[in-house]
Amino acid sequence: MPHETRFQKNMMVDFSPGPSQLYFTVEDHTRNAFRQGVPSLSHRSRAFEAIYQHTQEHLRALLSIPTTHHIFFTSSATEIWERLVQNLVVEHSAHFVNGAFSEKFYQVAKQLNKSAQEIRAADGEGFALPVKLNTELIGVAHNETSTGVALPKEFIYGLKDKNPHALLCVDAVSSLPFVDFDYSKIDSVYFSVQKGFGMPPGLGAWIVNDACMEKAASLQARGLPIGTHHSLPSYLKNGLKNQTPETPNSVAIYVLGKVAEDMARRGIGTIRKETEYKAVILYHELQRHPGLPPFVQDKTYQSPTVIVANPGRQTEKFATYLSKKGIKAGEGYGVHKGAHLRFANFPAHSKEQFELLVDSIQAF
Amino acid sequence: MPHETRFQKNMMVDFSPGPSQLYFTVEDHTRNAFRQGVPSLSHRSRAFEAIYQHTQEHLRALLSIPTTHHIFFTSSATEIWERLVQNLVVEHSAHFVNGAFSEKFYQVAKQLNKSAQEIRAADGEGFALPVKLNTELIGVAHNETSTGVALPKEFIYGLKDKNPHALLCVDAVSSLPFVDFDYSKIDSVYFSVQKGFGMPPGLGAWIVNDACMEKAASLQARGLPIGTHHSLPSYLKNGLKNQTPETPNSVAIYVLGKVAEDMARRGIGTIRKETEYKAVILYHELQRHPGLPPFVQDKTYQSPTVIVANPGRQTEKFATYLSKKGIKAGEGYGVHKGAHLRFANFPAHSKEQFELLVDSIQAF
């Protein structure tokens, strides 16, 4: 095993968009989980139920998720794409595709033999006005991690206004906990913990309202298969007891609750303001610098949480330079590998780390 | 949170069949994973591929899994039931049901709208001779965790002999790494890591041969949906690169490889002999004791790895007595709660802990 590489990585400031560098308190909470016997708890025990409830309550409080919405745990956000289609679509879904991850959700619907429609924008761009669609489910990535495009919340809410009968499902994998949604305008939101929450991968969080629950129940009543342990009715039945359908990644559920509590103590308002500050100074430097423009040119769509530089043919030289300064940038994603560098701006990235990054870029 | 309960539990010897007490080295390996930056590794990086390969090789060596069989990672064994049916069944599956977990697999097939057949034995019992079945997939639990029944390997191999064209899928959730299978007689075997491997829950291992791969490919070629990221073709495509389809529970994959390496160093033969010794002394004491008979009466079916006592109306008194001795027994499962106590006999349970258990039972 390449130990040297990994030790070196560990000493660097890591701006990869995920798995992200860890949130400051994650290692301690993991150690405490072991000390308290969490790994060996039965998921049908009172002690586990208390952990589940704690995590639910602190996540709900941190993100201001109203009681109209349930929170369930999956193994990844990738799994959630499959579960959304299984549970919520009889025939037709529509997908706003402007990068690799919104594209993957569209592909999932096709793999499950749905009639899936794509509304496409070029990588790095957003969409024109919300349109009316004849569909059961609308998939949209609030923050497209592959290219650093964040769609305005008003565009997303506009989709709901134009399509009140479709279930609006929002990928917030790399924008939560930063983004402050009006959940009354969204039927489902989801994320995985290795991005903004700075945890090891292995857990996804799936937020769904009662309209989703009813749709899944209606499919089930019609005898359509909606999956097994991770169907919405199965989640709800177990969730009402503060339990999970299967033996879950209990350590991750424990740590997520603790991290949500820590972030709330620091202040979600503070975290959001710091995120905005860090985004402003990095975009400012990229704009100013000759040869390192941001990939997303239109400020309307510049993501605060995943900031993508477009150094083109200078990419390798730039990455090597940063690496010598102790800074690991994320590679460009997919077709943009070798032409982009991505910088995550998550709560685990301190203002000081961003200032170091900006100073280093300035000196390049 | 009930801290006291959990601290107390942690000081006790825990015989619950899972999540089990941790294998001796798991906490250290987890700490090392954090120290080496495993939680933040990209699952498309060389460093992750090295971990994946290490885990595959050491698991394969420990269990003597031939190269005819692939090893893939899921989030749980519960997930594997769904993936087996999705990938391997067009219309019909047959399930040997003799307890709660073999029953669950049967229910999964029905939930996915398959024509599922059950061959039922009473809880605590095995099955008569292997029979010929007109089916695509045969599900059988080598070790039924709910009741402590282990089926003879010859019965399982006999099913394959009688049904060469059906895919034989064996639940070994609570019998691996103890059981030494002839994999040439089995198409798929699966387990989750929180039983015999003594790890925190959140990872399943799915072992499949090329006959399974071909069946999944044939379903796909016919345009039948076989799932998305966790379809067998998706696993294979990524697995050939030592990668996973989605961002996985990488810390668990790392720790599993280390635990397999540790167990091999201790000697799988030694572990198996110790397991047999521990089973013998506990069954002997249960047989000898008036009022605490083993639930499984027929020695042919007595599981070495999950040993179930049937104290009936004395159950609560017996559990309380053991608890005062620092021993936590597993509760009876489902309908047997309150009438059974279950004792896991995994590699994490030392001979000394079993001797303490037997001595304590003797004094009851």
Interface residues (C-beta under 8 A of the other chain):
Chain A: M1 P2 H3 T5 R6 F7 K9 N10 D14 S16 G18 P19 S20 Q21 L22 V26 E27 T30 R31 F34 R35 Q36 G37 V38 P39 S40 L41 S42 H43 R46 A47 A50 I51 H54 T74 S75 S76 T78 E79 W81 E82 Q107 V108 Q111 L112 N113 S192 Q194 M199 P200 P201 G202 L203 G223 P225 G227 T228 H229 H230 S231 P245 E246 T247 P248 N249 S250 V251 A252
Chain B: M1 P2 H3 T5 R6 F7 K9 N10 D14 S16 G18 P19 S20 Q21 L22 V26 E27 T30 R31 F34 R35 Q36 G37 V38 P39 S40 L41 S42 H43 R46 A47 A50 I51 H54 T74 S75 S76 T78 E79 W81 E82 Q107 V108 Q111 L112 N113 S192 Q194 M199 P200 P201 G202 L203 G223 P225 G227 T228 H229 H230 S231 P245 E246 T247 P248 N249 S250 V251 A252
